[in-house]
Amino acid sequence: MRTWISSGICILVSATVGFAIGVGTWASMSAFYSPIAGKIYVTTGGFDSLFDGMARLGADETLASKCDGRKGDLKFALDNEAQTIRVLQDSARTARLAPSLEVASARLSARNAVAGRQTDREAERLLRSAGWRNTSESHMREIIEALDQDHCAGTSGGSRPE
């Protein structure tokens, strides 16, 4: 009888420790690869990495649109977005695909210009290379405001960025 009890206790303790290790590993991996963590998970799979990067770019753009109404750390969000675009460019080369990242880069440049981190010339150059006709600063700002409202409507029930 004692053997059964001690065996049962050992099995229960082992299962509990195994479960705790599994949950801890899952939680750390989730936190590590979260867009909020500022790190990008890069796979070597070309298309998989490109697909994940596009989803990450959407998350970064939502973060930059400040849907919660707080000022937040715009520099952090823009740096994440720039890093994501670089990873996307590398993934596109590996996968031998050619997604048009000029518009995402132009949007990032325009956001940087609004934040006073660079000039609007880079955004205009990128938009021209993507084939846009109207590359004016005011037009790009209107587009950013409209996209921010769309992001916020889709993520927070319609609150608007400040």
N, CA, C and O of each residue as an XYZ file, in Angstrom:
648
protein
N       0.814     -1.187      0.000
C       0.000      0.000      0.000
C       0.866      1.263      0.000
O       0.586      2.227     -0.713
N       1.957      1.233      0.842
C       2.848      2.384      0.875
C       3.514      2.599     -0.471
O       3.728      3.741     -0.877
N       3.838      1.546     -1.155
C       4.471      1.651     -2.469
C       3.536      2.362     -3.447
O       3.976      3.185     -4.249
N       2.261      2.041     -3.375
C       1.293      2.684     -4.256
C       1.158      4.168     -3.939
O       1.073      4.989     -4.852
N       1.138      4.510     -2.686
C       1.005      5.911     -2.284
C       2.245      6.686     -2.695
O       2.138      7.769     -3.269
N       3.430      6.136     -2.404
C       4.655      6.851     -2.783
C       4.788      6.933     -4.305
O       5.256      7.946     -4.826
N       4.389      5.895     -5.013
C       4.422      5.942     -6.486
C       3.440      6.981     -7.005
O       3.749      7.722     -7.938
N       2.274      7.036     -6.411
C       1.265      8.028     -6.819
C       1.749      9.441     -6.577
O       1.553     10.329     -7.407
N       2.393      9.646     -5.416
C       2.920     10.976     -5.099
C       4.024     11.351     -6.086
O       4.071     12.490     -6.550
N       4.900     10.426     -6.409
C       5.975     10.693     -7.383
C       5.398     11.036     -8.758
O       5.881     11.950     -9.426
N       4.381     10.311     -9.172
C       3.760     10.586    -10.475
C       3.101     11.959    -10.455
O       3.233     12.723    -11.411
N       2.399     12.276     -9.386
C       1.733     13.576     -9.263
C       2.747     14.719     -9.256
O       2.549     15.726     -9.936
N       3.830     14.570     -8.494
C       4.871     15.606     -8.452
C       5.525     15.750     -9.826
O       5.756     16.871    -10.280
N       5.824     14.645    -10.485
C       6.448     14.700    -11.820
C       5.530     15.387    -12.828
O       5.982     16.207    -13.627
N       4.257     15.054    -12.787
C       3.307     15.673    -13.704
C       3.183     17.165    -13.432
O       3.106     17.963    -14.366
N       3.163     17.544    -12.167
C       3.067     18.960    -11.804
C       4.306     19.725    -12.256
O       4.185     20.821    -12.803
N       5.484     19.170    -12.037
C       6.725     19.821    -12.467
C       6.769     19.922    -13.991
O       7.146     20.962    -14.531
N       6.393     18.865    -14.680
C       6.363     18.892    -16.140
C       5.396     19.941    -16.673
O       5.709     20.656    -17.625
N       4.225     20.029    -16.058
C       3.244     21.030    -16.461
C       3.779     22.437    -16.222
O       3.631     23.311    -17.076
N       4.394     22.658    -15.075
C       4.944     23.981    -14.749
C       6.050     24.369    -15.727
O       6.123     25.524    -16.147
N       6.901     23.430    -16.090
C       7.963     23.715    -17.068
C       7.351     24.044    -18.423
O       7.799     24.976    -19.091
N       6.341     23.297    -18.834
C       5.680     23.564    -20.109
C       5.017     24.926    -20.156
O       5.151     25.651    -21.141
N       4.302     25.278    -19.096
C       3.639     26.588    -19.035
C       4.676     27.705    -18.996
O       4.509     28.731    -19.656
N       5.739     27.514    -18.232
C       6.795     28.523    -18.175
C       7.459     28.732    -19.520
O       7.727     29.868    -19.910
N       7.729     27.648    -20.236
C       8.333     27.752    -21.567
C       7.395     28.460    -22.524
O       7.821     29.338    -23.275
N       6.127     28.090    -22.507
C       5.142     28.731    -23.384
C       5.048     30.224    -23.091
O       5.035     31.037    -24.015
N       4.983     30.590    -21.811
C       4.846     31.998    -21.442
C       6.072     32.804    -21.861
O       5.941     33.921    -22.362
N       7.250     32.247    -21.660
C       8.457     32.988    -22.041
C       8.564     33.132    -23.552
O       8.976     34.184    -24.042
N       8.199     32.087    -24.303
C       8.231     32.177    -25.771
C       7.200     33.189    -26.269
O       7.485     33.960    -27.186
N       6.018     33.195    -25.681
C       4.983     34.148    -26.073
C       5.435     35.571    -25.810
O       5.255     36.449    -26.654
N       6.017     35.805    -24.655
C       6.485     37.148    -24.320
C       7.662     37.558    -25.194
O       7.767     38.717    -25.596
N       8.546     36.615    -25.486
C       9.736     36.923    -26.266
C       9.393     37.319    -27.703
O      10.031     38.208    -28.267
N       8.395     36.671    -28.297
C       8.053     36.931    -29.688
C       6.873     37.875    -29.860
O       6.343     38.012    -30.963
N       6.467     38.513    -28.802
C       5.368     39.466    -28.860
C       5.832     40.747    -29.549
O       6.980     41.154    -29.371
N       4.950     41.401    -30.346
C       5.326     42.679    -30.952
C       5.674     43.740    -29.918
O       6.466     44.641    -30.194
N       5.098     43.641    -28.747
C       5.359     44.615    -27.696
C       6.777     44.446    -27.149
O       7.372     45.404    -26.656
N       7.315     43.234    -27.234
C       8.648     42.972    -26.695
C       9.742     43.633    -27.528
O      10.863     43.811    -27.051
N       9.428     43.991    -28.753
C      10.407     44.673    -29.585
C      11.395     43.758    -30.261
O      12.389     44.227    -30.815
N      11.149     42.474    -30.230
C      12.041     41.529    -30.879
C      11.279     40.853    -32.009
O      10.064     40.670    -31.935
N      11.997     40.492    -33.033
C      11.367     39.847    -34.177
C      11.882     38.425    -34.286
O      13.087     38.172    -34.278
N      10.951     37.519    -34.387
C      11.287     36.109    -34.567
C      11.538     35.887    -36.047
O      10.639     36.076    -36.866
N      12.740     35.492    -36.393
C      13.098     35.306    -37.791
C      13.256     33.819    -38.059
O      14.083     33.144    -37.446
N      12.452     33.325    -38.981
C      12.614     31.938    -39.384
C      13.452     31.925    -40.659
O      13.635     32.958    -41.303
N      13.941     30.785    -41.006
C      14.739     30.688    -42.223
C      13.904     30.211    -43.397
O      14.440     29.948    -44.473
N      12.596     30.098    -43.201
C      11.732     29.490    -44.191
C      11.284     30.378    -45.319
O      10.368     29.990    -46.043
N      11.863     31.546    -45.523
C      11.494     32.385    -46.645
C      10.049     32.833    -46.590
O       9.746     33.874    -46.008
N       9.149     32.062    -47.188
C       7.749     32.463    -47.247
C       7.145     32.531    -45.854
O       6.392     33.458    -45.557
N       7.463     31.560    -44.983
C       6.928     31.590    -43.619
C       7.362     32.865    -42.899
O       6.565     33.515    -42.223
N       8.607     33.200    -43.053
C       9.123     34.407    -42.420
C       8.469     35.651    -43.016
O       8.163     36.602    -42.297
N       8.258     35.640    -44.325
C       7.605     36.761    -44.988
C       6.170     36.907    -44.486
O       5.727     38.017    -44.188
N       5.455     35.812    -44.392
C       4.067     35.831    -43.918
C       4.000     36.333    -42.479
O       3.177     37.188    -42.152
N       4.877     35.794    -41.614
C       4.917     36.239    -40.218
C       5.291     37.719    -40.131
O       4.743     38.458    -39.312
N       6.220     38.141    -40.976
C       6.641     39.542    -40.975
C       5.531     40.486    -41.377
O       5.425     41.585    -40.833
N       4.697     40.074    -42.330
C       3.575     40.929    -42.740
C       2.581     41.078    -41.584
O       2.047     42.163    -41.354
N       2.340     39.995    -40.868
C       1.457     40.083    -39.692
C       2.095     40.981    -38.634
O       1.415     41.776    -37.986
N       3.399     40.842    -38.471
C       4.125     41.664    -37.503
C       4.071     43.141    -37.900
O       3.941     44.016    -37.043
N       4.173     43.412    -39.207
C       4.110     44.788    -39.689
C       2.758     45.401    -39.343
O       2.684     46.558    -38.930
N       1.695     44.631    -39.511
C       0.375     45.122    -39.129
C       0.295     45.440    -37.648
O      -0.290     46.451    -37.258
N       0.883     44.579    -36.816
C       0.885     44.831    -35.370
C       1.712     46.070    -35.037
O       1.322     46.868    -34.185
N       2.847     46.231    -35.705
C       3.685     47.410    -35.472
C       2.973     48.689    -35.889
O       3.067     49.705    -35.200
N       2.261     48.644    -37.016
C       1.531     49.823    -37.477
C       0.399     50.172    -36.515
O       0.120     51.348    -36.282
N      -0.251     49.158    -35.960
C      -1.295     49.409    -34.966
C      -0.697     50.045    -33.714
O      -1.276     50.965    -33.136
N       0.457     49.548    -33.305
C       1.147     50.116    -32.143
C       1.525     51.572    -32.403
O       1.403     52.411    -31.511
N       1.979     51.878    -33.608
C       2.374     53.246    -33.954
C       1.168     54.174    -34.075
O       1.316     55.390    -33.948
N      -0.023     53.625    -34.317
C      -1.202     54.475    -34.496
C      -1.792     54.957    -33.171
O      -2.727     55.758    -33.168
N      -1.260     54.480    -32.055
C      -1.647     54.952    -30.720
C      -3.156     54.891    -30.504
O      -3.774     55.892    -30.141
N      -3.743     53.732    -30.725
C      -5.192     53.565    -30.611
C      -5.713     53.751    -29.186
O      -6.888     54.072    -29.003
N      -4.873     53.559    -28.187
C      -5.351     53.679    -26.813
C      -5.444     55.124    -26.354
O      -5.870     55.391    -25.231
N      -5.047     56.067    -27.218
C      -5.168     57.480    -26.883
C      -4.002     58.027    -26.089
O      -3.921     59.237    -25.877
N      -3.095     57.170    -25.642
C      -1.932     57.641    -24.900
C      -0.824     57.996    -25.886
O      -0.777     57.485    -27.005
N       0.042     58.860    -25.454
C       1.151     59.259    -26.320
C       2.115     58.103    -26.536
O       2.616     57.912    -27.644
N       2.380     57.333    -25.489
C       3.237     56.153    -25.632
C       4.625     56.500    -26.133
O       5.020     57.665    -26.182
N       5.342     55.479    -26.498
C       6.695     55.643    -26.989
C       6.694     55.465    -28.501
O       6.871     54.354    -29.001
N       6.496     56.554    -29.220
C       6.427     56.505    -30.673
C       7.758     56.063    -31.270
O       7.780     55.351    -32.274
N       8.860     56.475    -30.668
C      10.177     56.072    -31.164
C      10.305     54.552    -31.134
O      10.784     53.951    -32.095
N       9.880     53.927    -30.039
C       9.919     52.472    -29.904
C       9.095     51.812    -31.014
O       9.555     50.866    -31.654
N       7.888     52.309    -31.235
C       7.010     51.734    -32.254
C       7.606     51.897    -33.651
O       7.556     50.967    -34.456
N       8.166     53.062    -33.941
C       8.744     53.302    -35.271
C      10.015     52.487    -35.485
O      10.270     52.017    -36.594
N      10.809     52.318    -34.440
C      12.000     51.475    -34.553
C      11.618     50.020    -34.814
O      12.256     49.340    -35.617
N      10.572     49.547    -34.130
C      10.081     48.181    -34.382
C       9.613     48.034    -35.819
O       9.907     47.036    -36.476
N       8.884     49.027    -36.304
C       8.377     48.967    -37.676
C       9.524     48.957    -38.680
O       9.474     48.219    -39.665
N      10.550     49.759    -38.447
C      11.714     49.776    -39.344
C      12.424     48.425    -39.339
O      12.844     47.936    -40.388
N      12.558     47.828    -38.161
C      13.198     46.514    -38.053
C      12.367     45.459    -38.784
O      12.921     44.593    -39.461
N      11.060     45.527    -38.651
C      10.181     44.572    -39.339
C      10.316     44.706    -40.847
O      10.358     43.697    -41.550
N      10.385     45.915    -41.351
C      10.524     46.124    -42.800
C      11.847     45.548    -43.290
O      11.902     44.947    -44.363
N      12.913     45.727    -42.513
C      14.207     45.138    -42.901
C      14.129     43.617    -42.953
O      14.648     42.999    -43.883
N      13.480     43.009    -41.953
C      13.323     41.551    -41.939
C      12.477     41.104    -43.129
O      12.770     40.085    -43.754
N      11.433     41.861    -43.442
C      10.588     41.531    -44.593
C      11.380     41.586    -45.898
O      11.218     40.725    -46.763
N      12.221     42.583    -46.035
C      13.037     42.684    -47.254
C      13.969     41.492    -47.377
O      14.125     40.942    -48.467
N      14.590     41.086    -46.283
C      15.466     39.915    -46.309
C      14.679     38.635    -46.601
O      15.126     37.790    -47.377
N      13.510     38.498    -45.980
C      12.675     37.316    -46.193
C      12.186     37.241    -47.633
O      12.103     36.158    -48.212
N      11.865     38.385    -48.201
C      11.386     38.410    -49.583
C      12.488     37.938    -50.530
O      12.220     37.214    -51.488
N      13.727     38.351    -50.258
C      14.847     37.888    -51.087
C      15.035     36.382    -50.955
O      15.239     35.689    -51.952
N      14.966     35.874    -49.728
C      15.143     34.447    -49.482
C      14.045     33.631    -50.155
O      14.307     32.566    -50.715
N      12.808     34.141    -50.094
C      11.663     33.423    -50.666
C      11.519     33.662    -52.164
O      10.661     33.067    -52.817
N      12.358     34.530    -52.698
C      12.282     34.917    -54.114
C      10.907     35.465    -54.470
O      10.336     35.146    -55.513
N      10.395     36.299    -53.573
C       9.129     37.000    -53.787
C       9.436     38.490    -53.817
O      10.500     38.923    -53.376
N       8.505     39.261    -54.334
C       8.748     40.695    -54.459
C       7.565     41.507    -53.948
O       6.900     42.181    -54.735
N       7.287     41.457    -52.646
C       6.204     42.297    -52.144
C       6.620     43.762    -52.206
O       7.791     44.089    -52.011
N       5.682     44.623    -52.472
C       5.982     46.044    -52.553
C       6.057     46.618    -51.147
O       5.033     46.858    -50.506
N       7.252     46.830    -50.685
C       7.445     47.372    -49.338
C       7.721     48.868    -49.356
O       7.933     49.477    -48.307
N       7.718     49.469    -50.567
C       7.967     50.902    -50.653
C       6.895     51.701    -49.929
O       7.193     52.703    -49.280
N       5.640     51.255    -50.040
C       4.554     51.989    -49.389
C       4.687     51.897    -47.870
O       4.502     52.895    -47.174
N       5.003     50.716    -47.352
C       5.208     50.575    -45.901
C       6.399     51.424    -45.461
O       6.356     52.060    -44.407
N       7.453     51.433    -46.261
C       8.626     52.244    -45.931
C       8.290     53.731    -46.008
O       8.761     54.519    -45.188
N       7.474     54.117    -46.994
C       7.071     55.519    -47.122
C       6.208     55.943    -45.939
O       6.342     57.052    -45.422
N       5.327     55.049    -45.523
C       4.487     55.360    -44.370
C       5.350     55.541    -43.129
O       5.132     56.462    -42.342
N       6.318     54.670    -42.961
C       7.238     54.789    -41.836
C       8.019     56.106    -41.920
O       8.196     56.793    -40.914
N       8.477     56.446    -43.108
C       9.216     57.709    -43.288
C       8.337     58.910    -42.980
O       8.787     59.875    -42.364
N       7.085     58.848    -43.409
C       6.172     59.954    -43.121
C       5.915     60.062    -41.617
O       5.867     61.165    -41.072
N       5.750     58.928    -40.953
C       5.572     58.964    -39.492
C       6.817     59.547    -38.813
O       6.712     60.328    -37.868
N       7.993     59.156    -39.310
C       9.234     59.704    -38.760
C       9.314     61.206    -38.995
O       9.802     61.945    -38.139
N       8.836     61.661    -40.151
C       8.843     63.095    -40.441
C       7.892     63.832    -39.504
O       8.217     64.910    -39.006
N       6.720     63.253    -39.264
C       5.760     63.861    -38.338
C       6.366     63.940    -36.943
O       6.156     64.917    -36.224
N       7.115     62.915    -36.563
C       7.754     62.884    -35.246
C       9.026     63.724    -35.203
O       9.651     63.842    -34.150
N       9.419     64.315    -36.344
C      10.610     65.152    -36.391
C      11.909     64.378    -36.450
O      12.968     64.915    -36.123
N      11.841     63.109    -36.867
C      13.034     62.267    -36.893
C      13.729     62.263    -38.254
O      14.885     61.852    -38.348
N      13.055     62.706    -39.295
C      13.676     62.792    -40.621
C      12.833     63.705    -41.498
O      11.781     64.180    -41.071
N      13.289     63.952    -42.721
C      12.566     64.833    -43.628
C      11.536     64.047    -44.443
O      11.556     62.817    -44.476
N      10.652     64.772    -45.086
C       9.614     64.144    -45.914
C      10.148     63.702    -47.270
O       9.456     62.980    -47.988
N      11.345     64.107    -47.639
C      11.883     63.760    -48.964
C      12.003     62.247    -49.161
O      11.732     61.731    -50.245
N      12.407     61.552    -48.113
C      12.546     60.097    -48.208
C      11.189     59.449    -48.465
O      11.082     58.536    -49.283
N      10.160     59.914    -47.772
C       8.807     59.374    -47.992
C       8.355     59.647    -49.431
O       7.777     58.774    -50.078
N       8.616     60.842    -49.921
C       8.233     61.179    -51.305
C       8.973     60.287    -52.306
O       8.374     59.813    -53.271
N      10.265     60.057    -52.085
C      11.040     59.215    -52.988
C      10.490     57.783    -53.015
O      10.358     57.180    -54.080
N      10.174     57.253    -51.839
C       9.650     55.894    -51.754
C       8.285     55.783    -52.415
O       8.002     54.796    -53.095
N       7.447     56.777    -52.223
C       6.120     56.741    -52.856
C       6.236     56.836    -54.375
O       5.505     56.164    -55.102
N       7.146     57.661    -54.844
C       7.353     57.750    -56.303
C       7.811     56.394    -56.865
O       7.337     55.956    -57.913
N       8.731     55.744    -56.159
C       9.216     54.443    -56.639
C       8.123     53.384    -56.599
O       8.202     52.394    -57.327
N       7.100     53.574    -55.758
C       5.971     52.642    -55.703
C       4.907     52.975    -56.744
O       3.935     52.238    -56.903
N       5.098     54.106    -57.466
C       4.171     54.459    -58.531
C       3.063     55.423    -58.138
O       2.107     55.590    -58.895
N       3.163     56.059    -56.982
C       2.137     57.005    -56.566
C       2.297     58.313    -57.328
O       3.413     58.742    -57.620
N       1.187     58.933    -57.642
C       1.232     60.226    -58.345
C       1.318     61.393    -57.367
O       2.131     62.302    -57.536
N       0.471     61.354    -56.345
C       0.447     62.433    -55.363
C       1.315     62.018    -54.179
O       0.902     61.202    -53.355
N       2.506     62.578    -54.100
C       3.436     62.213    -53.024
C       3.638     63.360    -52.044
O       4.641     63.406    -51.333
N       2.682     64.286    -52.008
C       2.838     65.448    -51.127
C       2.743     65.049    -49.663
O       2.150     64.030    -49.308
N       3.347     65.884    -48.828
C       3.343     65.636    -47.391
C       1.917     65.633    -46.842
O       1.563     64.781    -46.027
N       1.106     66.582    -47.287
C      -0.269     66.661    -46.763
C      -1.078     65.422    -47.154
O      -1.875     64.925    -46.358
N      -0.875     64.926    -48.366
C      -1.595     63.731    -48.814
C      -1.178     62.510    -47.974
O      -2.021     61.710    -47.567
N       0.108     62.385    -47.726
C       0.590     61.260    -46.926
C       0.072     61.346    -45.495
O      -0.274     60.324    -44.903
N       0.012     62.549    -44.934
C      -0.525     62.707    -43.574
C      -2.006     62.332    -43.527
O      -2.461     61.715    -42.564
N      -2.751     62.701    -44.558
C      -4.171     62.320    -44.621
C      -4.316     60.797    -44.656
O      -5.182     60.228    -43.991
N      -3.460     60.153    -45.436
C      -3.503     58.693    -45.540
C      -3.164     58.050    -44.192
O      -3.819     57.097    -43.771
N      -2.142     58.575    -43.525
C      -1.755     58.027    -42.219
C      -2.896     58.185    -41.222
O      -3.197     57.255    -40.474
N      -3.533     59.352    -41.203
C      -4.653     59.560    -40.285
C      -5.799     58.593    -40.586
O      -6.391     58.033    -39.664
N      -6.113     58.396    -41.859
C      -7.190     57.469    -42.228
C      -6.829     56.032    -41.862
O      -7.674     55.291    -41.358
N      -5.581     55.631    -42.112
C      -5.154     54.279    -41.759
C      -5.144     54.077    -40.246
O      -5.504     53.005    -39.759
N      -4.736     55.097    -39.507
C      -4.762     55.006    -38.052
C      -6.189     54.805    -37.553
O      -6.430     53.999    -36.655
N      -7.125     55.533    -38.132
C      -8.520     55.374    -37.724
C      -9.017     53.973    -38.049
O      -9.751     53.377    -37.260
N      -8.624     53.441    -39.205
C      -9.006     52.071    -39.563
C      -8.404     51.059    -38.587
O      -9.087     50.142    -38.131
N      -7.116     51.236    -38.271
C      -6.466     50.335    -37.311
C      -7.180     50.388    -35.970
O      -7.456     49.352    -35.364
N      -7.476     51.592    -35.511
C      -8.093     51.742    -34.197
C      -9.518     51.196    -34.188
O      -9.947     50.609    -33.195
N     -10.246     51.378    -35.267
C     -11.605     50.846    -35.332
C     -11.587     49.325    -35.296
O     -12.494     48.701    -34.745
N     -10.556     48.730    -35.881
C     -10.466     47.273    -35.913
C      -9.907     46.654    -34.651
O     -10.065     45.451    -34.441
N      -9.261     47.434    -33.808
C      -8.614     46.860    -32.626
C      -9.223     47.285    -31.313
O      -9.113     46.562    -30.323
N      -9.861     48.436    -31.276
C     -10.339     48.915    -29.968
C     -11.779     49.388    -30.004
O     -12.189     50.189    -29.163
N     -12.530     48.918    -30.937
C     -13.942     49.263    -30.945
C     -14.228     50.675    -31.380
O     -15.284     51.214    -31.047
N     -13.318     51.300    -32.119
C     -13.620     52.588    -32.721
C     -13.020     53.783    -32.046
O     -13.313     54.905    -32.460
N     -12.190     53.624    -31.021
C     -11.574     54.804    -30.434
C     -10.604     55.393    -31.435
O     -10.060     54.684    -32.283
N     -10.393     56.675    -31.335
C      -9.583     57.389    -32.324
C      -8.246     57.783    -31.728
O      -8.153     58.087    -30.539
N      -7.217     57.778    -32.549
C      -5.910     58.214    -32.053
C      -5.897     59.706    -31.844
O      -6.636     60.434    -32.507
N      -5.062     60.175    -30.924
C      -4.921     61.609    -30.696
C      -3.832     62.165    -31.550
O      -3.560     63.365    -31.500
